C-alpha cells in the first residue's frame, strides 16, 4: 500500500462486518491507527487479531451508537490510548424495509436512533478531539436511498436523507475549524444483509438490473472511497456526496 493514512488515528463504527470491516482493513493497511467499534466485540476481536498480525495498532471497543454515554466513553478511550483523533467514519446502521403504512413506531424509532441520531452523537462526541487535530475528516455513510426514493424502506430512507443534510450543515459549520465533513452514498453492495435480499430475488434481481454496471459493488470498493475522504488527497473536499453506486443514480 501507499501509506496514504500514515500518522492518522481513525475511529470506525460498524466495523464487525461488510463496509465497516473493509474500511478498517484498508485504513490499517494504509497506515492508520484504528479504533474499531460495533455493538458487540466478538467479531471485532478476530478483526483486531488479523490487523495486528499485519503490524497495525488497533483499539477494540463495544459501542451502541444510539447511546451518548457510550460515545463519550469510546472517545475518551481513544484519547487515552492514542492521544487524539483525526478521522471519524460513521458506518453503523440498520435497515427496515416496510413503507409508510406498514412501518411500526418501534421500528421507526430504532432506525432513526441508530442511523440518524447515532451519526449526530458520534460527531458531537468526537468533534473536540477532531478540532484539536486541526486536519480532521468526518465521513458519514448515507446511501443512494438518501438521494432518491424507492417507494419502500420509509424509516431507512428518512434517516439516510437526514444524514446527507446533517453532513452538509456540519461541513459549513466546521469548514474553517480544521474539520472536513463528507458523506458516502453506496448503491447495491454485497454485504450479508443485501446478499440475502439478492438471493431472494433469484434471477430477476431488479436492483442489479437497475444498476448500469449490471453488478453489485464490493465493500472494498466503498472502503477505497473512505480512504480518499480520510486522506489529505481530499483536502479541498467538504460537504460533498461521494456516490459509489455503479451508475444507479445516473438515470
DODOPA-961347 format. One record per residue (C-alpha): residue number from 1; residue in one letter; chain; x, y, z. Coordinates in nm, 4 decimals. Example, Ala and Ser with C-alpha at 12.3 -4.5 7.8 and 13.67 -1.06 7.14 Angstrom:
REM DODOPA-961347
+-----+----+----+----------+----------+----------+
|   i | aa | ch |     east |    north |       up |
+-----+----+----+----------+----------+----------+
|   1 |  A |  A |   1.2300 |  -0.4500 |   0.7800 |
|   2 |  S |  A |   1.3670 |  -0.1060 |   0.7140 |
+-----+----+----+----------+----------+----------+
***
This chain:
REM DODOPA-961347
+-----+----+----+----------+----------+----------+
|   i | aa | ch |     east |    north |       up |
+-----+----+----+----------+----------+----------+
|   1 |  X |  A |   0.0000 |   0.0000 |   0.0000 |
|   2 |  X |  A |   0.0996 |   0.3665 |  -0.0296 |
|   3 |  X |  A |   0.0717 |   0.4736 |   0.3374 |
|   4 |  X |  A |  -0.1946 |   0.7324 |   0.2494 |
|   5 |  X |  A |  -0.3145 |   0.7448 |   0.6121 |
|   6 |  X |  A |   0.0147 |   0.7202 |   0.7970 |
|   7 |  X |  A |   0.0044 |   0.9148 |   1.1222 |
|   8 |  X |  A |  -0.3750 |   0.9354 |   1.1325 |
|   9 |  X |  A |  -0.5966 |   0.7967 |   1.4079 |
|  10 |  X |  A |  -0.9346 |   0.6771 |   1.2855 |
|  11 |  X |  A |  -1.2473 |   0.5658 |   1.4698 |
|  12 |  X |  A |  -1.4768 |   0.3413 |   1.2659 |
|  13 |  X |  A |  -1.8245 |   0.2305 |   1.3693 |
|  14 |  X |  A |  -1.9988 |  -0.0800 |   1.2408 |
|  15 |  X |  A |  -1.6614 |  -0.2466 |   1.1924 |
|  16 |  X |  A |  -1.7789 |  -0.6024 |   1.2589 |
|  17 |  X |  A |  -1.8782 |  -0.6689 |   0.9010 |
|  18 |  X |  A |  -1.9387 |  -0.5514 |   0.5468 |
|  19 |  X |  A |  -1.8389 |  -0.1946 |   0.4672 |
|  20 |  X |  A |  -1.7110 |  -0.1196 |   0.8196 |
|  21 |  X |  A |  -1.4809 |  -0.4194 |   0.8259 |
|  22 |  X |  A |  -1.3452 |  -0.3494 |   0.4775 |
|  23 |  X |  A |  -1.2854 |   0.0139 |   0.5753 |
|  24 |  X |  A |  -1.0993 |  -0.0820 |   0.8922 |
|  25 |  X |  A |  -0.8818 |  -0.3245 |   0.6981 |
|  26 |  X |  A |  -0.7895 |  -0.0731 |   0.4295 |
|  27 |  X |  A |  -0.7312 |   0.2111 |   0.6758 |
|  28 |  X |  A |  -0.4929 |  -0.0075 |   0.8764 |
|  29 |  X |  A |  -0.3083 |  -0.1166 |   0.5633 |
|  30 |  X |  A |  -0.2735 |   0.2474 |   0.4597 |
|  31 |  X |  A |  -0.1005 |   0.3235 |   0.7883 |
|  32 |  X |  A |  -0.3769 |   0.4482 |   1.0192 |
|  33 |  X |  A |  -0.4098 |   0.3540 |   1.3828 |
|  34 |  X |  A |  -0.7669 |   0.2353 |   1.4125 |
|  35 |  X |  A |  -1.0372 |   0.2218 |   1.6757 |
|  36 |  X |  A |  -1.2825 |  -0.0439 |   1.5636 |
|  37 |  X |  A |  -1.6268 |  -0.0435 |   1.7203 |
|  38 |  X |  A |  -1.9554 |  -0.2291 |   1.6976 |
|  39 |  X |  A |  -2.2486 |  -0.3232 |   1.9179 |
|  40 |  X |  A |  -2.0684 |  -0.6443 |   2.0214 |
|  41 |  X |  A |  -1.6970 |  -0.7155 |   2.0297 |
|  42 |  X |  A |  -1.6810 |  -1.0873 |   1.9400 |
|  43 |  X |  A |  -1.6105 |  -1.0380 |   1.5676 |
|  44 |  X |  A |  -1.4061 |  -0.7285 |   1.6371 |
|  45 |  X |  A |  -1.1514 |  -0.9334 |   1.8296 |
|  46 |  X |  A |  -1.0911 |  -1.1543 |   1.5254 |
|  47 |  X |  A |  -1.0521 |  -0.8490 |   1.3027 |
|  48 |  X |  A |  -0.8138 |  -0.6880 |   1.5507 |
|  49 |  X |  A |  -0.6025 |  -1.0020 |   1.5692 |
|  50 |  X |  A |  -0.5774 |  -1.0102 |   1.1908 |
|  51 |  X |  A |  -0.4835 |  -0.6436 |   1.1619 |
|  52 |  X |  A |  -0.2339 |  -0.6569 |   1.4492 |
|  53 |  X |  A |  -0.0752 |  -0.9550 |   1.2772 |
|  54 |  X |  A |  -0.0111 |  -0.7211 |   0.9843 |
|  55 |  X |  A |   0.1508 |  -0.4637 |   1.2115 |
|  56 |  X |  A |  -0.1417 |  -0.2301 |   1.2760 |
|  57 |  X |  A |  -0.2205 |  -0.0576 |   1.6053 |
|  58 |  X |  A |  -0.5795 |  -0.1374 |   1.6993 |
|  59 |  X |  A |  -0.8191 |  -0.0496 |   1.9805 |
|  60 |  X |  A |  -1.1365 |  -0.2588 |   2.0120 |
|  61 |  X |  A |  -1.4430 |  -0.1042 |   2.1732 |
|  62 |  X |  A |  -1.8069 |  -0.2035 |   2.2026 |
|  63 |  X |  A |  -2.0329 |   0.0848 |   2.1044 |
|  64 |  X |  A |  -2.4068 |   0.1342 |   2.0890 |
|  65 |  X |  A |  -2.4106 |   0.4363 |   1.8596 |
|  66 |  X |  A |  -2.7536 |   0.5426 |   1.9861 |
|  67 |  X |  A |  -2.6129 |   0.5972 |   2.3375 |
|  68 |  X |  A |  -2.4466 |   0.9320 |   2.4182 |
|  69 |  X |  A |  -2.2691 |   0.7894 |   2.7225 |
|  70 |  X |  A |  -2.1309 |   0.5020 |   2.5149 |
|  71 |  X |  A |  -1.9944 |   0.7514 |   2.2624 |
|  72 |  X |  A |  -1.8340 |   0.9599 |   2.5335 |
|  73 |  X |  A |  -1.6657 |   0.6509 |   2.6775 |
|  74 |  X |  A |  -1.5258 |   0.5364 |   2.3422 |
|  75 |  X |  A |  -1.3929 |   0.8814 |   2.2549 |
|  76 |  X |  A |  -1.2247 |   0.9024 |   2.5967 |
|  77 |  X |  A |  -1.0682 |   0.5578 |   2.5477 |
|  78 |  X |  A |  -0.9402 |   0.6751 |   2.2099 |
|  79 |  X |  A |  -0.7825 |   0.9819 |   2.3688 |
|  80 |  X |  A |  -0.6225 |   0.7748 |   2.6421 |
|  81 |  X |  A |  -0.4814 |   0.5164 |   2.4006 |
|  82 |  X |  A |  -0.3746 |   0.7289 |   2.1055 |
|  83 |  X |  A |  -0.3762 |   1.0857 |   2.2339 |
|  84 |  X |  A |  -0.6161 |   1.2252 |   1.9776 |
|  85 |  X |  A |  -0.8386 |   1.1596 |   1.6770 |
|  86 |  X |  A |  -0.8113 |   1.2607 |   1.3110 |
|  87 |  X |  A |  -1.0855 |   1.0660 |   1.1335 |
|  88 |  X |  A |  -1.4374 |   0.9582 |   1.2284 |
|  89 |  X |  A |  -1.6134 |   0.7133 |   0.9985 |
|  90 |  X |  A |  -1.9809 |   0.6581 |   1.0810 |
|  91 |  X |  A |  -2.0748 |   0.3284 |   0.9168 |
|  92 |  X |  A |  -2.3025 |   0.1606 |   1.1724 |
|  93 |  X |  A |  -2.6598 |   0.1364 |   1.0527 |
|  94 |  X |  A |  -2.9702 |  -0.0786 |   1.0384 |
|  95 |  X |  A |  -3.2481 |  -0.1144 |   0.7839 |
|  96 |  X |  A |  -3.6229 |  -0.1696 |   0.7948 |
|  97 |  X |  A |  -3.7893 |  -0.2344 |   0.4602 |
|  98 |  X |  A |  -4.1635 |  -0.1534 |   0.5012 |
|  99 |  X |  A |  -4.3207 |   0.1576 |   0.3524 |
| 100 |  X |  A |  -4.5126 |   0.4349 |   0.5271 |
| 101 |  X |  A |  -4.8246 |   0.2490 |   0.6415 |
| 102 |  X |  A |  -4.6517 |  -0.0761 |   0.7322 |
| 103 |  X |  A |  -4.3719 |   0.0785 |   0.9385 |
| 104 |  X |  A |  -4.4306 |   0.0439 |   1.3118 |
| 105 |  X |  A |  -4.3453 |   0.3155 |   1.5622 |
| 106 |  X |  A |  -4.0898 |   0.0984 |   1.7412 |
| 107 |  X |  A |  -3.9114 |   0.0088 |   1.4164 |
| 108 |  X |  A |  -3.9134 |   0.3714 |   1.3039 |
| 109 |  X |  A |  -3.7660 |   0.4930 |   1.6319 |
| 110 |  X |  A |  -3.4927 |   0.2302 |   1.6290 |
| 111 |  X |  A |  -3.3797 |   0.3040 |   1.2724 |
| 112 |  X |  A |  -3.3729 |   0.6780 |   1.3395 |
| 113 |  X |  A |  -3.1897 |   0.6230 |   1.6698 |
| 114 |  X |  A |  -2.9101 |   0.4227 |   1.5080 |
| 115 |  X |  A |  -2.8731 |   0.5758 |   1.1624 |
| 116 |  X |  A |  -2.9575 |   0.9409 |   1.2215 |
| 117 |  X |  A |  -2.9172 |   1.0127 |   1.5923 |
| 118 |  X |  A |  -2.6150 |   0.7821 |   1.6123 |
| 119 |  X |  A |  -2.4379 |   0.9804 |   1.3421 |
| 120 |  X |  A |  -2.5080 |   1.3093 |   1.5195 |
| 121 |  X |  A |  -2.3997 |   1.1704 |   1.8569 |
| 122 |  X |  A |  -2.0753 |   1.0459 |   1.7060 |
| 123 |  X |  A |  -1.9904 |   1.3832 |   1.5572 |
| 124 |  X |  A |  -2.0890 |   1.5638 |   1.8766 |
| 125 |  X |  A |  -1.8707 |   1.3406 |   2.0948 |
| 126 |  X |  A |  -1.5714 |   1.3285 |   1.8618 |
| 127 |  X |  A |  -1.5558 |   1.6918 |   1.7483 |
| 128 |  X |  A |  -1.3477 |   1.8252 |   2.0385 |
| 129 |  X |  A |  -1.0688 |   1.5799 |   1.9521 |
| 130 |  X |  A |  -1.1166 |   1.6298 |   1.5779 |
| 131 |  X |  A |  -1.0954 |   2.0084 |   1.6118 |
| 132 |  X |  A |  -0.7786 |   1.9693 |   1.8170 |
| 133 |  X |  A |  -0.6280 |   1.7683 |   1.5314 |
| 134 |  X |  A |  -0.6531 |   2.0722 |   1.3036 |
| 135 |  X |  A |  -0.6658 |   1.8495 |   0.9946 |
| 136 |  X |  A |  -0.9555 |   1.6137 |   1.0527 |
| 137 |  X |  A |  -1.2166 |   1.4351 |   0.8468 |
| 138 |  X |  A |  -1.5647 |   1.3061 |   0.9263 |
| 139 |  X |  A |  -1.7142 |   1.0562 |   0.6843 |
| 140 |  X |  A |  -2.0827 |   0.9766 |   0.7253 |
| 141 |  X |  A |  -2.2348 |   0.6784 |   0.5480 |
| 142 |  X |  A |  -2.5618 |   0.7644 |   0.3798 |
| 143 |  X |  A |  -2.6949 |   0.5669 |   0.0811 |
| 144 |  X |  A |  -2.8306 |   0.6090 |  -0.2688 |
| 145 |  X |  A |  -3.1606 |   0.5885 |  -0.0793 |
| 146 |  X |  A |  -3.0613 |   0.9152 |   0.0834 |
| 147 |  X |  A |  -3.0710 |   1.0683 |  -0.2658 |
| 148 |  X |  A |  -3.3624 |   0.9023 |  -0.4477 |
| 149 |  X |  A |  -3.6917 |   0.7444 |  -0.3474 |
| 150 |  X |  A |  -3.7636 |   0.3732 |  -0.3660 |
| 151 |  X |  A |  -4.1270 |   0.3519 |  -0.2577 |
| 152 |  X |  A |  -4.0266 |   0.1440 |   0.0447 |
| 153 |  X |  A |  -3.7933 |   0.1475 |   0.3482 |
| 154 |  X |  A |  -3.9553 |   0.4622 |   0.4865 |
| 155 |  X |  A |  -3.7554 |   0.4837 |   0.8089 |
| 156 |  X |  A |  -3.4262 |   0.3932 |   0.6419 |
| 157 |  X |  A |  -3.4712 |   0.6481 |   0.3639 |
| 158 |  X |  A |  -3.5717 |   0.9188 |   0.6088 |
| 159 |  X |  A |  -3.2635 |   0.8505 |   0.8205 |
| 160 |  X |  A |  -3.0223 |   0.8429 |   0.5263 |
| 161 |  X |  A |  -3.1658 |   1.1621 |   0.3795 |
| 162 |  X |  A |  -3.1152 |   1.3247 |   0.7186 |
| 163 |  X |  A |  -2.7541 |   1.2052 |   0.7311 |
| 164 |  X |  A |  -2.6942 |   1.3703 |   0.3935 |
| 165 |  X |  A |  -2.8070 |   1.7148 |   0.5111 |
| 166 |  X |  A |  -2.6612 |   1.6786 |   0.8597 |
| 167 |  X |  A |  -2.3284 |   1.6230 |   0.6835 |
| 168 |  X |  A |  -2.3674 |   1.9370 |   0.4751 |
| 169 |  X |  A |  -2.4558 |   2.1633 |   0.7651 |
| 170 |  X |  A |  -2.1652 |   2.0266 |   0.9694 |
| 171 |  X |  A |  -1.9332 |   2.0843 |   0.6725 |
| 172 |  X |  A |  -2.0313 |   2.4504 |   0.6605 |
| 173 |  X |  A |  -2.0072 |   2.4912 |   1.0381 |
| 174 |  X |  A |  -1.6564 |   2.3459 |   1.0625 |
| 175 |  X |  A |  -1.5100 |   2.4495 |   0.7248 |
| 176 |  X |  A |  -1.2706 |   2.6981 |   0.8856 |
| 177 |  X |  A |  -1.2165 |   2.4963 |   1.2023 |
| 178 |  X |  A |  -0.9982 |   2.2176 |   1.0663 |
| 179 |  X |  A |  -1.2663 |   1.9521 |   1.0114 |
| 180 |  X |  A |  -1.3947 |   1.8389 |   0.6727 |
| 181 |  X |  A |  -1.7290 |   1.6541 |   0.6654 |
| 182 |  X |  A |  -1.8471 |   1.4446 |   0.3711 |
| 183 |  X |  A |  -2.0992 |   1.1699 |   0.3022 |
| 184 |  X |  A |  -2.0612 |   0.8457 |   0.1081 |
| 185 |  X |  A |  -2.3617 |   0.7029 |  -0.0753 |
| 186 |  X |  A |  -2.3256 |   0.3319 |  -0.1544 |
| 187 |  X |  A |  -2.5519 |   0.1633 |  -0.4052 |
| 188 |  X |  A |  -2.6181 |  -0.2121 |  -0.4044 |
| 189 |  X |  A |  -2.3225 |  -0.3552 |  -0.2117 |
| 190 |  X |  A |  -2.2809 |  -0.7236 |  -0.1335 |
| 191 |  X |  A |  -2.2973 |  -0.7275 |   0.2432 |
| 192 |  X |  A |  -2.4600 |  -1.0102 |   0.4386 |
| 193 |  X |  A |  -2.7845 |  -0.8110 |   0.4622 |
| 194 |  X |  A |  -2.8045 |  -0.7280 |   0.0912 |
| 195 |  X |  A |  -2.6872 |  -1.0718 |  -0.0236 |
| 196 |  X |  A |  -2.9909 |  -1.2263 |   0.1433 |
| 197 |  X |  A |  -3.2187 |  -0.9909 |  -0.0485 |
| 198 |  X |  A |  -3.0432 |  -1.0570 |  -0.3797 |
| 199 |  X |  A |  -3.0680 |  -1.4317 |  -0.3228 |
| 200 |  X |  A |  -3.4419 |  -1.3968 |  -0.2587 |
| 201 |  X |  A |  -3.4815 |  -1.2056 |  -0.5854 |
| 202 |  X |  A |  -3.3383 |  -1.5015 |  -0.7758 |
| 203 |  X |  A |  -3.2589 |  -1.4497 |  -1.1434 |
| 204 |  X |  A |  -3.4660 |  -1.1289 |  -1.1656 |
| 205 |  X |  A |  -3.2525 |  -0.9195 |  -0.9295 |
| 206 |  X |  A |  -3.4198 |  -0.5883 |  -1.0188 |
| 207 |  X |  A |  -3.1728 |  -0.3926 |  -0.8075 |
| 208 |  X |  A |  -2.8895 |  -0.5231 |  -1.0247 |
| 209 |  X |  A |  -3.0845 |  -0.4666 |  -1.3455 |
| 210 |  X |  A |  -3.1376 |  -0.1015 |  -1.2494 |
| 211 |  X |  A |  -2.7628 |  -0.0579 |  -1.1955 |
| 212 |  X |  A |  -2.5970 |   0.0379 |  -1.5271 |
| 213 |  X |  A |  -2.2831 |  -0.1621 |  -1.4478 |
| 214 |  X |  A |  -2.5102 |  -0.4688 |  -1.4013 |
| 215 |  X |  A |  -2.3434 |  -0.5882 |  -1.0845 |
| 216 |  X |  A |  -2.3366 |  -0.5255 |  -0.7146 |
| 217 |  X |  A |  -2.0440 |  -0.3469 |  -0.5574 |
| 218 |  X |  A |  -1.7980 |  -0.4909 |  -0.3084 |
| 219 |  X |  A |  -1.7365 |  -0.3498 |   0.0405 |
| 220 |  X |  A |  -1.3747 |  -0.2891 |  -0.0598 |
| 221 |  X |  A |  -1.4963 |  -0.0520 |  -0.3308 |
| 222 |  X |  A |  -1.6640 |   0.1627 |  -0.0665 |
| 223 |  X |  A |  -1.3560 |   0.1419 |   0.1552 |
| 224 |  X |  A |  -1.1480 |   0.2979 |  -0.1222 |
| 225 |  X |  A |  -1.3792 |   0.5989 |  -0.1250 |
| 226 |  X |  A |  -1.3475 |   0.6238 |   0.2530 |
| 227 |  X |  A |  -0.9670 |   0.6299 |   0.2290 |
| 228 |  X |  A |  -0.9796 |   0.9139 |  -0.0228 |
| 229 |  X |  A |  -1.2015 |   1.1249 |   0.2042 |
| 230 |  X |  A |  -0.9897 |   1.0455 |   0.5098 |
| 231 |  X |  A |  -0.6621 |   1.1294 |   0.3386 |
| 232 |  X |  A |  -0.5046 |   1.4655 |   0.2602 |
| 233 |  X |  A |  -0.5793 |   1.3971 |  -0.1070 |
| 234 |  X |  A |  -0.9288 |   1.5340 |  -0.0385 |
| 235 |  X |  A |  -0.8073 |   1.8451 |   0.1441 |
| 236 |  X |  A |  -1.0399 |   2.0758 |  -0.0559 |
| 237 |  X |  A |  -1.3424 |   1.8467 |  -0.0364 |
| 238 |  X |  A |  -1.6106 |   1.9145 |   0.2223 |
| 239 |  X |  A |  -1.9886 |   1.8958 |   0.2206 |
| 240 |  X |  A |  -1.9686 |   1.6597 |  -0.0763 |
| 241 |  X |  A |  -2.1691 |   1.3498 |  -0.1631 |
| 242 |  X |  A |  -1.9427 |   1.0737 |  -0.2915 |
| 243 |  X |  A |  -2.1754 |   0.8341 |  -0.4729 |
| 244 |  X |  A |  -2.0419 |   0.4806 |  -0.5267 |
| 245 |  X |  A |  -2.3293 |   0.3016 |  -0.6952 |
| 246 |  X |  A |  -2.2292 |   0.1628 |  -1.0354 |
| 247 |  X |  A |  -2.4334 |   0.4366 |  -1.2009 |
| 248 |  X |  A |  -2.7631 |   0.3603 |  -1.0239 |
| 249 |  X |  A |  -2.8458 |   0.7266 |  -0.9630 |
| 250 |  X |  A |  -2.7240 |   0.8401 |  -1.3052 |
| 251 |  X |  A |  -3.0660 |   0.7913 |  -1.4662 |
+-----+----+----+----------+----------+----------+
***
